[in-house]
């Protein structure tokens, strides 16, 4: 009970700091991104509605099915975020195998964490959009890297039976390309944010066979920028 009360107090203090400083944040109780007291639209929902509203996860998927995949993804996201926010100085008590795979691969790549789940909001296009960057890492050259983490998707990661909505009608409607658009949105919304200076961006997928990175595709950046402000006049 005491730990829960302390956590609630810490979260309330965090929200109050964000409100007073004008820093974007995600309000758990309201389930909304906010800047100050003003709610912002969640970028992923807007992307889904615009480019892949009809997408459905295949009925037969590996890794324990849809529910298991979501639970695994949530666990990995939370553990990696906590590790990143501690600047790599603290590790989860119970670490998912995929989390360990990611941490080991980051060492191989020479990446170290700057922050996890960084909420960024549009200050350029007046779109009232916000999202959270899964990770901001610093690579071996000192460059800041935006990272979109994905786990699993065994058997259908880059497979799609149809295509995204125009003008992306030649791009496969699949989780890999959804992640590309989500990453592009995060990078676009981070422009003007003085807390980060992003110069690189990757989708990073972890699965049983290993960890794989995919550089941000120009088509995804072009599509997101072309659609801004996504319906706000």
N, C-alpha and C positions, 0 to 999 in steps of 0.2 A: 504493500500500500504506500509506504514512504517513497519507494523508488518511482511509483507511478505518479505520485503528487509532485515529486521533484522534476520529473520529465515534463509534466504538464506546465509547471511554472517556467521551466526553461523554454518551452515552445512559445508560451505567451510572451515572454521577454523577447524572444527572437522576432515574433510578429510585430511587436511594438517598435523594435529597432528598425525593422524594414519600413513600417509606416512612417516613422519620423524622418527617415533618411531618403524615402522615395525609392528604395530598392525593391525590385520585383520579387514576389514570393508566391508560394502555393499555400492557400489556406485550407488545411485539412478538413476543418469543420464545414466550411462552405463548399468544399470540393471545387475550388476555382482558383485560377491564377489572378493575382491582384498587384496593382501598383497603388500604394496608399490604400484608400478604401474603395477604389474603383476596380470592378471586375473586368478581366480581359478574356478573350476567347481562347480556348485551348487549340493550339495549332494542329495537333494530330487529327482532331475531329474535322477541322476545316479541310485538311488534306484528303481525308477519307471521302468526305462528301463531294469534293471537286474531282478527284482523279480515280478513285476505286470504290464507289459506293456499293457495288454489287458483289465485291469479293467475299468468298466464304472459304474457311479453312477446309481442306479436303477431309472427307468423312473418315478415311483411313490414314492415320498418321502414326509415325513411330514415336518411340520415347515415352510410351504410357498414355498417349491420347492427348486431347486438347486441354483438359483440366490439369493434368500433370505438367504439361508444357507451360501453362500460365503460372502455376505454383513455382516451378523451377525458375522461370524468368524473374518472378518477383523476388525470390530468395537471393538470386545472384545479383540483381540490381541493388538491393538493400545492402548486401555485404560489400560489394565493390564501392558503393557510394560512401559507406562508413569508413572504409579503408582510405579512400581518396581524400575525404574531408579531414582525416587525421594525418594527411600528408605521408601516408605509408608507414606511420610509426605505430599503428595499432592494427590488430587482426581480429576478425570475428572468432568468437569462442567455438562456434560450430560452423565450419566452413564447407559449403557445397563443393563437390568435386570440380564443377565447372569454374567456381571462383578460384580455386587453386590453379587450374589450368591457365586462367587469365593472368594471375599474378606471376606465374612462372614465365609466361610468354612476354609479358611486359618487361621483365628483366632481360630477356634475350634481345628484345628490340631496343633496349636502352631507354625505355620510357619511365618517367616518374610522375606521380600525381600532383596536380595543382588543386583541383577541387572536384567534387562529385555533385550531381544533380543541381547544377547551376541554373537558376531560373533567369531567363532573358526575355525581355519584352521589347516590342517594336518602338523605336524612337525616330524612325526615318519616314515610314510610309503612312502613318496614321491609320494603321489597320486594326488596332486594339487586339493584337495577337500576342500570345506568350507561349513559351514552352520551356522545358528543362533539358539542358545538355547533360547526357548521362555522365560524361567525364570530360574534363579538360586536363590533358597530359602535357608534359614537357619532354621533348625527345632529346636525343644525344647531342643535337646541334643547338639546343636552347629554344627551339621553336615551340610555340603553343599549338596543341593538336586537339581539335574537337573530335569526340568519339561517341558513336552511337553503338551501344552494346546490344547484341541479339544472341539468344541461346536456343539451341535445338533446331527446329524446322527440318528435321530429318526427312529426306525424300521429296521435299517440295520447296526448299529454300529459293531456288531459281527456276522453278517450274510454274507455268501458268497456262490455263486453257484458253485465255483470251488476252486482251490488251487493255492498257490504261485508257482513260478518256482522252479525247483530243484536247490539246495538240500533241499528246503523247501516244497516239494511236498505233505506233510501231514498237512501243515498249511493253514488254511482257508484264502482265498483272500478277506479280508474285512478291513474296516477302522481301526479297533482296531489293527490288526496286521501290517498294514502300519505304524501306529503311533509307534508301538513297534520298528520297524526298523529305523524310523526317530530318535527316542530317542537314540537308540543304536549308530547310526552314530554320533550324537552330543557328546555322552560320549566318544566315541573312538577318535574323532577329538580333544576333549578337553585335551587329554593326552599330557603332556608337556607344557600346557598353565599355566604359573605361576600365572595368575589372579584368578584361581579357583582350589579348591581341592575337587572334587566331590566324595562323598562316597555313595550316594544314588541316585536313579532315578525313576521317576514315570510318566506315562501318566495320565493326569488329564482331565476328560471329564465333561463338564457342560451341563445340559439339564433341561427341565421343572421340572422333578422329583427330581433334586438335583445335587450334585457334587460327582463324584466317582473317585477313584484313583486306578491305576493298576501298580504294581511294574514292573520294567524292567525285561523281560524274558531272561533267559540264552540263549535260542535258537537264539534270535535276536542278542545278542552280539556275539555269536559264528559265526553266518552267516556273519555279517559285517566284523569281523576280518579276517575270512577265505577268503573273497573276495578282501581284500585290496591288491594292490592299485587300484582295479576296472578298469582294462584295461590299466593302465600305466605301461610300461615295463622299 
